[in-house]
């Protein structure tokens, strides 16, 4: 049975209730901003108390202004420091999955060299990480799946795979979401599920946009059968999206 998680986007009180109601797990988003934790040092204990009846499966790690393939070694060092922070938070929360951004902006760096620097970064970063933690690199602005696919292939470590954000692919990419899935296939270890109309990253419910969710969910089951499905809609559309999964027999 596939694992379903709700991405709480800081709406932990409402999401905790949904997790309990539908018996699904949670992805905690509060710690993607390190300043939030610095200003709220008791937040880990608070989150664990709120989700006491729910499995904390994953977190969204830090991402603001980070770029692990940057030409600038100081930028890469900052990315490493922030990723280390995310790793330590995950250990304190007891979860084994961390979603991270790569920071690549199309047209700003020669892709082959960016991939080479990324491999050096990840070989170093993963050297002392436990064998069970998995880092999922999320697509954002890139037009095709080629870059993140090549990073994962080049690093070639079971602890690094891809978080396919179908909403980002739909509004930022020149490649259809279905083609993203076919290209990345078993490299996909995590999925962010939300819809939009192809213009903005709206994080709408599954039936509010141009993505055909029946087609996409069937393709995910065929091409990435072991991926975790994260519902990343806005909070007001989340329950309807859970019910959609139930009605279409993707969730019991």
FENMO-V608992 format. One record per residue. N is the residue number from 1. RES is the residue in three letters. PHI is phi as a letter, one per 20 degrees, with the letter a starting at -180 (999 if undefined). PSI is psi as a letter, one per 40 degrees, with the letter a starting at -180 (* if undefined). D_LAST is the distance of its C-alpha to the last C-alpha in whole Angstrom. Layout:
n;res;phi;psi;d_last
N;RES;PHI;PSI;D_LAST
N;RES;PHI;PSI;D_LAST
This chain:
n;res;phi;psi;d_last
1;UNK;999;h;9
2;UNK;f;i;10
3;UNK;e;h;11
4;UNK;d;h;11
5;UNK;c;i;14
6;UNK;d;h;15
7;UNK;e;h;19
8;UNK;e;e;21
9;UNK;l;f;24
10;UNK;n;e;26
11;UNK;e;f;24
12;UNK;f;d;23
13;UNK;f;d;23
14;UNK;f;d;21
15;UNK;f;d;18
16;UNK;g;d;18
17;UNK;f;d;17
18;UNK;f;d;14
19;UNK;g;d;13
20;UNK;f;d;14
21;UNK;f;d;12
22;UNK;d;e;9
23;UNK;l;f;9
24;UNK;c;i;10
25;UNK;e;a;14
26;UNK;c;i;17
27;UNK;d;h;19
28;UNK;e;h;23
29;UNK;d;e;25
30;UNK;g;d;28
31;UNK;e;e;30
32;UNK;f;e;30
33;UNK;d;h;34
34;UNK;f;d;36
35;UNK;f;d;38
36;UNK;f;d;35
37;UNK;f;d;35
38;UNK;f;d;39
39;UNK;e;e;39
40;UNK;c;g;37
41;UNK;f;e;37
42;UNK;e;e;35
43;UNK;f;d;32
44;UNK;f;d;30
45;UNK;f;d;31
46;UNK;f;d;30
47;UNK;f;d;26
48;UNK;f;d;25
49;UNK;f;d;26
50;UNK;f;d;24
51;UNK;d;f;21
52;UNK;f;d;22
53;UNK;d;e;19
54;UNK;c;i;17
55;UNK;f;h;17
56;UNK;e;h;19
57;UNK;e;d;18
58;UNK;b;i;21
59;UNK;c;i;24
60;UNK;e;h;25
61;UNK;f;i;29
62;UNK;f;i;32
63;UNK;b;e;33
64;UNK;f;h;36
65;UNK;m;f;39
66;UNK;e;i;38
67;UNK;b;h;39
68;UNK;f;e;39
69;UNK;d;e;41
70;UNK;g;i;43
71;UNK;f;d;47
72;UNK;e;h;48
73;UNK;f;d;48
74;UNK;f;d;48
75;UNK;f;d;44
76;UNK;f;d;43
77;UNK;f;d;44
78;UNK;f;d;42
79;UNK;g;d;39
80;UNK;f;d;39
81;UNK;f;d;40
82;UNK;f;d;37
83;UNK;f;d;35
84;UNK;f;d;36
85;UNK;g;d;35
86;UNK;f;d;32
87;UNK;f;d;31
88;UNK;f;d;33
89;UNK;f;d;31
90;UNK;f;d;28
91;UNK;f;d;29
92;UNK;f;d;30
93;UNK;e;e;26
94;UNK;m;f;25
95;UNK;d;i;23
96;UNK;d;e;24
97;UNK;c;h;23
98;UNK;c;h;25
99;UNK;e;h;25
100;UNK;c;i;29
101;UNK;e;i;31
102;UNK;e;d;34
103;UNK;n;e;36
104;UNK;f;h;38
105;UNK;d;h;39
106;UNK;g;h;40
107;UNK;n;e;44
108;UNK;d;e;45
109;UNK;b;i;45
110;UNK;f;h;46
111;UNK;g;d;42
112;UNK;g;d;44
113;UNK;f;d;45
114;UNK;f;d;42
115;UNK;f;d;40
116;UNK;g;d;43
117;UNK;f;d;43
118;UNK;f;d;39
119;UNK;f;d;40
120;UNK;g;d;42
121;UNK;g;d;40
122;UNK;f;d;37
123;UNK;g;d;39
124;UNK;f;d;41
125;UNK;f;d;38
126;UNK;f;e;36
127;UNK;g;d;39
128;UNK;d;e;38
129;UNK;e;i;34
130;UNK;f;i;32
131;UNK;f;e;31
132;UNK;e;e;27
133;UNK;f;h;27
134;UNK;c;h;26
135;UNK;d;h;27
136;UNK;d;h;26
137;UNK;e;h;28
138;UNK;e;h;27
139;UNK;f;i;29
140;UNK;c;c;31
141;UNK;d;e;34
142;UNK;f;i;34
143;UNK;e;e;35
144;UNK;c;i;33
145;UNK;e;e;31
146;UNK;f;d;34
147;UNK;f;d;35
148;UNK;f;d;32
149;UNK;f;d;32
150;UNK;f;d;35
151;UNK;g;d;35
152;UNK;f;d;32
153;UNK;f;d;34
154;UNK;f;d;37
155;UNK;f;d;36
156;UNK;l;f;34
157;UNK;c;h;32
158;UNK;f;e;29
159;UNK;e;e;29
160;UNK;c;h;29
161;UNK;b;a;27
162;UNK;d;h;26
163;UNK;d;h;23
164;UNK;e;h;23
165;UNK;e;h;23
166;UNK;f;d;23
167;UNK;f;d;24
168;UNK;f;d;27
169;UNK;f;d;28
170;UNK;f;d;27
171;UNK;d;e;30
172;UNK;d;e;32
173;UNK;d;i;32
174;UNK;e;e;34
175;UNK;d;h;32
176;UNK;f;i;29
177;UNK;g;d;25
178;UNK;f;d;25
179;UNK;f;d;28
180;UNK;g;d;27
181;UNK;f;d;24
182;UNK;f;d;26
183;UNK;f;d;29
184;UNK;e;d;27
185;UNK;k;b;24
186;UNK;f;e;24
187;UNK;f;e;26
188;UNK;e;h;23
189;UNK;d;e;21
190;UNK;b;i;19
191;UNK;c;h;19
192;UNK;e;h;19
193;UNK;d;h;18
194;UNK;a;i;20
195;UNK;d;i;22
196;UNK;a;i;26
197;UNK;d;e;28
198;UNK;n;e;30
199;UNK;d;d;33
200;UNK;c;i;31
201;UNK;e;g;29
202;UNK;e;e;27
203;UNK;l;f;24
204;UNK;e;i;22
205;UNK;f;i;19
206;UNK;f;d;18
207;UNK;d;e;20
208;UNK;d;g;23
209;UNK;r;a;25
210;UNK;e;e;26
211;UNK;f;h;23
212;UNK;e;g;21
213;UNK;f;d;17
214;UNK;f;d;16
215;UNK;f;d;19
216;UNK;f;d;19
217;UNK;f;d;15
218;UNK;f;d;16
219;UNK;f;d;19
220;UNK;f;d;17
221;UNK;f;d;15
222;UNK;f;d;19
223;UNK;e;d;21
224;UNK;c;g;19
225;UNK;f;e;16
226;UNK;d;e;17
227;UNK;f;i;17
228;UNK;f;h;15
229;UNK;d;h;14
230;UNK;d;h;16
231;UNK;e;h;15
232;UNK;d;f;19
233;UNK;f;i;20
234;UNK;f;i;22
235;UNK;f;d;21
236;UNK;f;d;22
237;UNK;e;e;19
238;UNK;f;d;16
239;UNK;f;d;14
240;UNK;f;d;15
241;UNK;f;d;14
242;UNK;f;d;10
243;UNK;f;d;10
244;UNK;f;d;11
245;UNK;f;d;8
246;UNK;f;d;6
247;UNK;f;d;9
248;UNK;e;e;10
249;UNK;m;f;7
250;UNK;e;e;7
251;UNK;b;h;4
252;UNK;e;*;0
